[in-house]
Amino acid sequence: MSFNEQFDQHGAWRREFALRLKLLAEWMKDHDLLDAAVEERLQRLESQVRSDKVMVAFVAEFSRGKSELINAIFFAGYGRRIMPASAGRTTMCPTELGYDADVPPCLRLLPIETRLQKQALMEWRSAPEKWTRLDLDVNDPAQLAQALEKVAEVRHVTKDEARALGFWHDANPDDNPLAGADGLIEVPKWRHALINIAHPLLKQGLVILDTPGLNAIGAEPELTVSLIPQAHAVVFILAADTGVTKSDLAIWREHLITEGDGTDARLVVLNKIDTLWDALSTPEQVKAQIDRQRATSAEILGLPESQVIPVSAQKGLVAKVTRDKALLESSNLPALELALGQGVMGQRQKILRTAVAAGIGELRTEAGRAMHIRRRDLAEQMIELRGLRGKNVSVIKHMRTRIEQEQAEFDTSGSKIHAVRSVHLKMLRDLFNLLSTPTLKAELAELTHALKQPGIKLGVKKAYGQTFSRLREGLQKSQILSGEIQSMLTASFRQLNSEFSFSLQAPKEPELIRYEHDLELIERSHLQYLGLGNVIKLSQADFSERLVRALATRLRVVYETALGEVELWNKSAASQLDAQLRERRRNFGRRLEAIERIQQAASGLDERIAEIDEQEGVLNELDNKLTELTAHLMGGPSAQDKAQGAGKAAAEAAAMPEAA
């Protein structure tokens, strides 16, 4: 199955899952099981599934056929090249292809001059007026291809301008571009390009990152510390006739492999194998030559041979356009698509399914708790009513007085519940403060100061290490504090359960310490810039400024995610308390109503007992239905469900088209 087909299946699963979530939410709302915490959990799950992105980054030195490979895998359906892929340098700036339904089809280009300003790339994304925009006609492949040629545009600047923009380094003359006869240096015209088109795969959440060569990658720290490390797969392209060159190896070691990091999400493409198709050699000799190059490349890069795939992107594209099956097979493109499909999509689905299954499990627990309260209240009412059988009017009247007294005592006990909320909120404020943006900014202050010092920055590596040590300590403090809050909640809930016969249970404590792994990945991705090889780059104020801003942007995402977990934890505890208070008040109302009916008619007692029996039956049905609905979402349907799944989902989708 090709990558495109795997992605289609992934998209279909996501759409069906989002639809089932919507149906579950409506069902729970209809049966009064949707408190604030459950509703937020549902919304987060639906948003996570609907907006799930899969980023595949294509990285290579210039002239390795990278853009042609993107054309062959993703855009052959247009019947022509869409990404510029002529001889020589084509993609001059990092280019992201994705889909946002709120933005019309367009190409947005950020001028290279923005490098002279301090803002990080992420900040420029929120300033659309600073980008040059071209509208795209997705139904006109020729117009689309012509517009995308702009990513290959260049400017010619003086050495001083090239130096300021990060493309000329006096200390590394071998890496500098050649100056023209007029002394001017060729640099990209654009710093970053965003392409928004409604391609079927992009609509389903695929994001393609097409990167330029080594010189441009190294000048844009946000690429190597944020975008590439966060890609779900990296496809690194070599040329079959040259193998691993010095500049290829530099990109691999400096930007794609970090110490302690795995290589599972790295695929190496040995492109242009058609250059080895020699009419004077037998097919066996050609294959042996390709196999040798593959083995050598795998050894140099430290990968298993299975992750190095020989391909001819150009022949693969031609074969797809002309529907030449034999040529497609010879190009070996299907083997690469299979590796992408099984590797990237298989891993992504597994991670997403695990995450949503955990969320659905917690949701089911919270909804089940609400039904347990109702079931317990019904049981208490049943015992109370059966105790009234054969009793006289004065006993029933006394019972009414006792219920009213219980209700009054409960209403005046609000101070104890308020005290629990007050202590909880005070401790939460301290936790929120530890994970806040101002705290993060303060922790980065020393490193920011060290990077802003003029000239050679010898102490920056030490400041960097100390910064991450403090960040880890902050996370550890947050985990300790969340543990204290959990203990307080557990003790308080136990006391309230004892006093008011509640069934409160402290929600699962957030695992904040797991974000240490994210900190470790970010730390490793930046370390490459702090070694002796980058002393000259770090001495440039603008480069250091961009580096620290890129770091702050990525760290902020980690801290905001952790904060989101804490907020959901808080909401889950508060909603539980609110739900049990609400159910208790309703219970008092139902008990008083039952007594009143018994006082008015002799048959009222038997009627009420019959009603409770019926309500218990309804609750059992609700419980079974909840289990059935959530089992679908947790990936555990029965054999019959599996057989009927496609038809049922289609019928549901037809009934609710707006959810699709």
C-alpha positions in Angstrom: 0.0 0.0 0.0 1.5 3.4 -1.0 2.0 6.3 1.4 -1.0 8.1 -0.3 -3.3 5.1 0.3 -2.1 4.8 3.9 -2.7 8.5 4.5 -6.2 8.2 3.0 -7.0 5.4 5.4 -5.6 7.5 8.3 -7.8 10.4 7.2 -10.9 8.2 7.0 -10.2 6.9 10.5 -9.8 10.4 11.9 -13.0 11.6 10.3 -15.0 8.6 11.6 -13.4 9.0 15.0 -14.4 12.8 15.1 -17.9 11.9 14.1 -18.3 9.2 16.8 -17.0 11.7 19.3 -19.6 14.2 18.2 -22.3 11.6 18.5 -21.1 10.6 22.0 -21.1 14.2 23.2 -24.7 14.7 22.0 -25.8 11.5 23.6 -24.1 12.4 26.9 -25.7 15.9 26.8 -29.2 14.4 26.2 -28.7 12.2 29.3 -27.2 14.9 31.5 -23.8 13.3 31.7 -21.8 16.1 30.2 -20.3 18.2 33.0 -17.7 20.9 32.3 -14.7 18.5 32.7 -16.2 15.8 30.5 -17.2 18.4 27.8 -13.7 19.9 27.8 -12.1 16.4 27.5 -14.4 15.6 24.6 -13.6 18.9 22.9 -9.8 18.3 23.3 -10.0 14.8 21.9 -12.1 16.0 18.9 -9.7 18.9 18.3 -6.7 16.6 18.6 -8.0 14.1 16.1 -9.4 16.7 13.6 -6.3 18.9 13.7 -3.7 16.1 13.9 -0.8 17.0 11.5 1.8 14.7 10.1 4.9 16.5 9.0 7.4 15.0 6.6 10.6 17.0 6.2 12.7 16.5 3.0 16.3 17.5 3.6 19.2 17.5 1.2 22.1 19.4 -0.2 21.4 21.2 -3.4 20.9 19.3 -6.6 20.0 15.9 -5.1 16.5 15.8 -6.7 14.6 16.7 -3.5 11.8 18.8 -5.1 11.4 16.2 -7.9 10.9 13.5 -5.2 8.2 15.6 -3.6 6.6 16.0 -7.1 6.7 12.2 -7.7 5.3 11.2 -4.3 2.6 13.8 -3.8 1.8 15.8 -7.0 2.0 13.3 -9.9 -1.8 13.5 -10.1 -1.5 17.0 -11.6 0.2 15.4 -14.7 3.2 17.6 -14.5 5.8 19.1 -12.1 4.4 21.4 -9.5 7.4 22.1 -7.3 10.3 23.7 -9.3 12.8 20.9 -10.1 15.0 22.1 -12.9 18.8 21.6 -12.9 20.8 23.5 -10.3 19.4 25.1 -7.2 15.6 25.2 -7.0 14.2 25.5 -3.5 16.1 28.5 -2.2 14.1 29.0 1.0 12.4 26.6 3.4 8.9 25.8 2.0 6.0 24.4 3.9 3.1 22.9 2.1 -0.1 22.4 4.1 -3.8 23.2 4.2 -5.8 25.7 6.3 -9.5 25.8 5.5 -9.7 29.4 6.8 -7.1 30.7 4.3 -7.8 30.7 0.5 -5.3 28.9 -1.7 -2.2 31.0 -1.8 1.6 31.2 -1.6 3.0 33.4 1.1 6.6 34.5 1.0 8.6 36.2 3.9 11.3 38.6 2.6 14.8 37.6 3.4 15.4 41.1 4.9 13.3 40.0 8.0 16.5 38.2 9.1 17.9 41.6 10.0 15.2 42.0 12.6 15.0 40.2 16.0 11.6 38.4 15.7 11.7 34.6 15.5 10.1 32.9 12.5 7.1 31.8 14.6 6.4 35.5 15.4 6.5 36.5 11.7 3.7 33.9 11.1 1.3 36.0 13.1 2.1 39.1 11.0 0.5 38.2 7.6 0.9 41.8 6.4 4.7 41.3 6.3 4.4 38.4 3.8 4.1 38.7 0.0 1.0 36.8 -1.0 0.0 35.3 -4.4 -3.3 33.6 -4.9 -3.2 30.1 -6.4 -5.6 28.4 -8.8 -5.5 24.8 -7.7 -7.5 23.8 -10.8 -4.8 25.2 -13.1 -1.6 23.1 -12.8 0.3 25.4 -15.1 -0.6 28.5 -13.0 0.2 26.6 -9.8 3.6 25.5 -11.0 4.5 29.0 -12.3 3.6 30.6 -9.0 5.6 28.1 -7.0 8.7 28.9 -9.1 9.0 32.0 -6.9 10.5 29.8 -4.1 13.6 29.6 -6.3 14.0 33.4 -6.7 17.3 34.9 -5.6 18.8 38.4 -5.0 22.4 39.6 -5.5 23.9 41.5 -2.6 27.2 42.8 -1.4 29.4 40.8 0.9 28.5 43.0 3.8 24.8 42.4 3.2 25.4 38.6 2.8 27.3 38.6 6.0 24.5 40.4 7.8 21.9 38.0 6.4 24.0 35.0 7.6 25.2 33.7 4.2 28.8 34.8 4.3 31.3 33.9 7.1 34.8 35.3 6.9 36.1 32.4 9.2 34.7 29.7 6.9 35.6 30.7 3.4 35.1 27.1 2.0 31.4 27.3 2.9 30.8 30.7 1.3 28.9 31.0 -2.0 31.0 32.1 -5.0 31.0 35.9 -5.7 30.0 36.9 -9.2 32.1 38.9 -11.6 30.6 42.1 -10.2 31.6 41.0 -6.6 27.9 40.4 -5.6 26.7 37.3 -3.7 23.6 35.3 -4.7 21.3 34.8 -1.7 17.6 33.6 -1.5 15.0 36.4 -2.1 12.7 34.8 0.5 13.3 33.6 4.0 10.3 31.2 4.3 7.4 30.1 2.1 4.0 28.8 3.1 1.9 27.1 0.4 -1.8 26.6 1.2 -3.6 24.3 -1.2 -6.5 21.9 -0.9 -4.5 18.8 -2.1 -6.3 15.7 -0.8 -3.3 14.6 1.4 -2.8 18.2 2.7 -6.5 18.4 3.6 -6.1 15.3 5.7 -3.3 16.9 7.8 -0.1 16.2 5.9 2.5 18.9 6.1 5.5 18.8 3.8 8.6 20.7 4.7 11.0 21.2 1.7 14.3 22.6 3.0 17.2 24.2 1.1 20.8 23.2 1.2 23.4 23.3 4.0 24.3 27.0 3.7 20.6 28.1 4.0 19.8 25.6 6.7 22.6 26.7 9.0 21.6 30.3 8.7 18.1 29.7 10.0 18.3 28.2 13.5 14.6 27.9 13.9 14.6 25.3 11.1 17.0 23.0 12.9 15.9 23.6 16.5 12.1 23.6 15.9 10.8 22.5 12.5 13.0 19.6 11.6 13.2 18.0 15.1 9.4 18.1 15.4 8.9 16.4 12.0 7.3 12.9 12.3 9.7 11.7 9.6 12.8 13.1 7.9 13.6 12.0 4.3 17.3 12.7 3.6 18.2 12.6 -0.1 21.6 11.6 -1.5 22.6 11.3 -5.1 23.3 7.7 -6.2 26.2 8.6 -8.4 28.1 10.5 -5.6 26.9 8.7 -2.4 27.6 10.5 0.9 29.6 13.6 0.1 31.3 15.9 2.7 28.5 18.4 2.7 25.9 15.6 2.9 27.6 14.2 5.9 27.8 17.7 7.5 24.0 18.1 7.2 23.4 14.6 8.6 25.7 15.0 11.6 24.9 18.7 12.4 21.2 18.9 11.7 19.6 15.5 11.6 21.2 13.3 14.2 21.7 14.3 17.8 23.4 12.3 20.5 21.1 9.8 22.2 18.4 10.3 19.6 17.0 7.4 17.6 17.1 7.1 13.8 13.8 5.2 13.4 12.1 8.3 11.9 14.9 8.8 9.4 14.7 7.5 5.8 17.6 8.0 3.4 16.9 8.1 -0.3 19.6 7.2 -2.7 18.1 9.2 -5.6 19.0 9.4 -9.3 19.7 5.6 -9.7 18.8 6.1 -13.4 22.2 7.8 -13.8 23.7 4.3 -13.1 21.4 2.6 -15.7 24.2 2.0 -18.2 23.5 0.4 -21.6 27.0 -1.1 -21.5 26.3 -2.8 -18.2 24.0 -5.8 -17.5 21.0 -5.3 -15.2 22.9 -7.5 -12.7 25.9 -5.2 -12.8 23.8 -2.1 -12.4 22.0 -3.7 -9.4 25.3 -4.7 -7.8 26.6 -1.1 -8.2 23.4 0.3 -6.6 23.6 -2.3 -3.7 27.3 -1.3 -3.0 26.4 2.4 -2.9 23.5 1.6 -0.6 25.6 -0.5 1.8 28.4 2.1 1.8 25.9 5.0 2.5 24.2 3.0 5.3 27.6 2.3 6.9 28.7 5.9 6.8 25.4 7.3 8.2 25.2 4.5 10.8 21.9 3.2 9.6 20.5 -0.3 8.7 20.4 -0.8 5.0 16.6 -1.2 5.2 16.5 2.6 5.9 18.4 3.5 2.7 16.2 3.2 -0.3 17.5 3.6 -3.9 15.0 5.5 -6.1 14.7 7.4 -9.3 12.3 10.3 -8.5 12.4 11.6 -12.1 11.6 8.2 -13.7 9.0 7.6 -11.0 7.2 10.9 -11.8 7.3 10.2 -15.5 6.0 6.7 -14.9 3.1 7.9 -12.8 2.2 10.7 -15.4 2.4 8.3 -18.3 1.0 5.3 -16.4 4.0 3.2 -17.2 3.9 0.4 -14.6 7.2 -1.2 -15.7 9.1 2.1 -15.4 7.4 2.8 -12.1 8.7 -0.6 -10.8 12.2 0.2 -12.1 12.2 3.6 -10.4 11.6 1.8 -7.0 9.4 4.7 -5.9 6.7 2.2 -4.6 9.2 0.8 -2.1 9.9 4.3 -0.7 6.1 5.0 -0.5 5.7 1.7 1.3 8.4 2.6 3.8 6.9 6.0 4.4 3.4 4.6 4.8 4.3 1.8 7.2 6.9 3.8 9.1 5.4 7.3 9.4 1.7 6.6 9.2 2.0 3.4 11.2 3.8 5.2 14.1 1.5 8.2 13.9 -1.7 6.2 14.1 -0.3 4.1 17.0 0.6 7.3 18.9 -2.7 9.0 18.2 -4.8 5.9 19.0 -2.9 5.4 22.3 -3.5 9.1 23.3 -7.2 9.1 22.4 -7.8 5.7 24.0 -6.3 7.0 27.3 -8.5 10.1 27.0 -11.7 8.1 26.3 -10.8 5.8 29.2 -10.7 8.8 31.6 -13.9 10.2 30.1 -15.7 6.9 30.6 -14.6 6.8 34.2 -15.9 10.4 34.9 -19.2 9.7 33.2 -19.5 6.3 35.0 -19.0 8.1 38.3 -22.0 10.3 37.6 -24.1 7.2 37.0 -22.8 5.6 40.1 -24.0 8.6 42.2 -27.5 8.3 40.6 -27.6 4.6 41.2 -26.6 5.0 44.9 -29.2 7.7 45.4 -31.9 5.5 43.9 -30.9 2.6 46.2 -31.1 4.9 49.3 -34.5 6.1 48.2 -35.7 2.5 47.7 -34.6 1.5 51.2 -36.2 4.7 52.6 -39.5 4.1 50.8 -39.7 0.4 51.6 -39.3 1.3 55.2 -42.6 3.3 55.0 -44.7 0.3 54.0 -47.6 -0.1 56.4 -46.6 3.0 58.4 -49.1 5.6 59.6 -49.5 9.3 58.6 -47.4 10.6 61.6 -44.4 8.4 60.6 -44.6 9.6 57.0 -44.9 13.2 58.3 -41.9 12.7 60.6 -39.9 11.3 57.6 -40.7 14.5 55.6 -39.4 16.6 58.6 -36.2 14.6 58.8 -35.5 15.0 55.0 -36.1 18.8 55.3 -33.8 18.9 58.2 -31.1 17.0 56.3 -31.6 19.4 53.4 -31.2 22.4 55.6 -28.0 21.0 57.2 -26.6 20.2 53.8 -27.3 23.8 52.6 -25.5 25.3 55.6 -22.4 23.0 55.2 -21.3 24.9 52.1 -18.5 26.6 54.1 -16.6 23.2 54.3 -16.9 22.7 50.6 -15.8 26.3 50.0 -12.8 25.8 52.2 -11.7 22.8 50.1 -12.0 24.9 47.0 -10.1 27.8 48.5 -7.1 25.7 49.6 -7.1 23.9 46.2 -7.1 27.1 44.3 -4.3 28.6 46.4 -2.0 25.6 45.8 -3.0 25.7 42.1 -1.9 29.3 41.8 1.6 28.4 43.0 1.7 25.5 40.4 0.4 27.8 37.6 3.1 30.3 38.5 5.9 27.6 38.2 4.7 26.8 34.7 3.9 30.4 33.6 5.4 32.3 30.7 7.0 35.0 33.0 8.7 32.2 35.0 10.1 30.7 31.8 11.3 34.1 30.6 13.1 34.6 33.9 14.8 31.2 33.7 16.0 32.1 30.2 17.3 35.6 31.3 20.9 34.4 32.0 21.2 32.5 28.7 19.7 35.5 26.8 22.2 37.8 28.5 25.1 35.5 27.7 24.1 35.2 24.0 23.7 39.0 23.7 27.2 39.7 24.8 29.3 41.0 21.9 32.1 39.0 20.4 33.2 35.4 21.2 30.9 33.8 23.7 33.1 31.3 25.7 30.7 30.9 28.6 27.5 30.3 26.6 27.6 26.5 26.8 27.8 26.7 30.6 25.0 29.2 30.8 23.0 26.9 28.5 23.5 23.9 30.7 22.6 25.8 33.8 19.4 27.1 32.2 18.2 23.6 31.4 19.2 22.4 34.9 17.0 25.1 36.3 14.1 24.3 33.9 14.3 20.6 35.0 14.3 21.6 38.6 11.3 23.8 38.0 9.5 20.8 36.4 10.5 18.6 39.4 9.1 21.3 41.8 5.9 21.4 39.8 5.6 17.6 40.1 6.2 17.7 43.8 3.6 20.5 44.2 1.0 18.6 42.1 1.6 15.6 44.3 0.9 17.7 47.4 -2.3 19.0 45.7 -3.3 15.4 44.9 -2.8 14.4 48.5 -4.8 17.4 49.7 -7.6 16.5 47.3 -7.6 12.9 48.2 -7.8 13.7 52.0 -10.5 16.4 51.4 -12.6 14.2 49.2 -12.4 11.3 51.7 -13.6 13.7 54.4 -16.5 15.0 52.3 -17.4 11.4 51.3 -17.6 10.5 55.0 -19.6 13.5 56.0 -22.0 13.8 53.0 -22.0 10.2 51.6 -20.4 11.5 48.4 -18.4 9.3 46.1 -15.7 11.8 45.2 -12.4 10.5 43.8 -9.4 12.7 43.1 -8.8 12.7 39.3 -5.5 11.3 38.0 -2.6 13.6 38.8 -0.8 15.1 35.7 2.6 13.5 34.9 4.5 16.8 34.6 7.8 15.0 35.0 7.4 13.5 31.5 8.0 16.9 30.0 11.6 16.5 31.0 12.0 14.3 27.9 10.8 17.2 25.8 13.3 19.5 27.5 16.1 17.0 26.8 15.2 16.8 23.1 15.2 20.6 22.8 18.4 20.9 24.7 20.1 18.4 22.4 18.8 20.1 19.2 20.5 23.4 20.3 23.8 21.9 21.5 25.1 21.8 17.9 25.2 25.6 17.9 27.3 25.9 21.0 30.4 24.0 20.0 33.7 25.3 18.7 32.5 25.0 15.1 29.9 27.6 15.6 31.9 30.2 17.6 31.9 32.6 14.6 28.1 32.3 14.1 27.5 32.8 17.8 29.6 36.0 17.7 27.0 37.5 15.4 24.4 39.3 17.5 21.5 38.7 15.1 22.1 35.0 14.9 22.3 34.7 18.7 19.1 36.7 19.0 17.3 34.4 16.6 18.7 31.3 18.3 17.4 32.3 21.8 14.0 33.4 20.3 13.6 30.0 18.6 14.5 28.3 21.8 12.0 30.4 23.8 9.2 29.7 21.3 9.7 25.9 21.5 9.9 25.9 25.3 6.8 27.9 25.5 4.9 25.2 23.6 6.0 22.6 26.2 5.0 24.8 29.2 1.7 25.7 27.7 0.9 22.0 27.1 1.8 21.2 30.7 -0.4 24.0 31.9 -3.3 22.7 29.8 -3.0 19.3 31.6 -3.0 21.1 35.0 -6.1 23.1 34.0 -8.0 20.0 32.9 -7.0 18.2 36.1 -8.4 21.2 38.1 -11.6 21.3 36.1 -12.1 17.5 36.5 -11.9 17.8 40.3 -14.1 20.9 40.5 -16.7 19.4 38.1 -16.9 16.3 40.1 -17.7 18.3 43.2 -20.3 20.4 41.4 -21.9 17.3 39.9 -22.3 15.6 43.3 -23.6 18.8 44.9 -26.2 19.1 42.0 -27.2 15.5 42.3 -27.6 15.7 46.1 -29.9 18.7 45.8 -31.9 16.9 43.1 -32.1 13.9 45.4 -33.5 15.9 48.2 -36.1 17.3 45.8 -37.1 13.8 44.6 -37.4 12.4 48.1 -39.6 15.3 49.2 -41.7 14.9 46.1 -42.1 11.1 46.8 -43.2 11.8 50.4 -45.7 14.4 49.2 -47.2 11.9 46.7 -47.4 9.3 49.5 -49.2 11.7 51.8 -51.8 12.6 49.0 -52.6 9.0 47.9 -52.2 5.6 49.4 -51.1 4.3 46.0 -48.3 6.8 45.8 -45.7 4.6 47.7 -46.1 1.7 45.3 -46.0 4.0 42.3 -42.8 5.6 43.5 -41.1 2.3 44.2 -42.1 1.1 40.7 -40.6 4.3 39.2 -37.3 3.7 41.0 -37.2 0.2 39.7 -37.7 1.6 36.2 -35.1 4.3 36.7 -32.6 1.6 37.8 -33.3 -0.2 34.5 -32.8 3.0 32.5 -29.5 3.6 34.3 -28.3 0.1 33.5 -29.2 0.7 29.8 -27.3 4.0 29.9 -24.2 2.3 31.4 -24.3 -0.4 28.7 -24.7 2.3 26.0 -21.8 4.3 27.4 -19.6 1.2 27.3 -20.7 0.5 23.7 -20.1 4.0 22.4 -16.7 4.3 24.1 -15.5 0.8 23.1 -15.8 2.0 19.4 -13.6 4.9 20.2 -11.0 3.0 22.2 -10.5 0.6 19.2 -12.1 -2.4 20.7 -15.3 -3.1 18.7 -16.7 -6.6 18.5 -16.5 -8.8 15.4 -20.0 -7.8 14.5 -19.3 -4.2 15.1 -16.2 -4.5 12.8 -18.4 -6.0 10.0 -21.0 -3.3 10.4 -18.6 -0.4 11.2 -18.2 1.1 7.7 -21.9 1.0 6.9 -23.0 2.4 10.3 -20.4 5.2 10.2 -21.6 6.1 6.7 -25.2 6.2 7.8 -24.3 8.3 10.8 -22.3 10.7 8.5 -25.2 11.0 6.1 -27.6 11.9 9.0 -25.1 14.5 10.3 -23.2 15.9 7.3 -21.9 18.9 9.2 -19.8 16.6 11.4 -17.9 15.0 8.6 
